[in-house]
Amino acid sequence: MKGCSKHIQQIAEYIDGELDEALCTRLEEHLKECNNCRIMVDTLKQTVVLCREGKRERLPEDIESRLNDALKNKWEKKFGKKS
């Protein structure tokens, strides 16, 4: 996953079609070589589709809080804290 962190920051804009053309090209070149980032992009794209098509339901507050904390901890463990 060499050099992935700079690309991970651009993925949301890439998926939304808002990434600058030159950066888009660089990210796509990276995706050709990096299976992990490619999986992340594919998963996020599918998540967007499911969210747009799905019915919104609220989780019980305690479960939502625990889930958010778990996701935040996993993210920070893998990618570090946001600065």
Helices and strands as residue ranges (DSSP letters): H 4-8, H 11-15, H 21-33, H 35-53, H 61-79
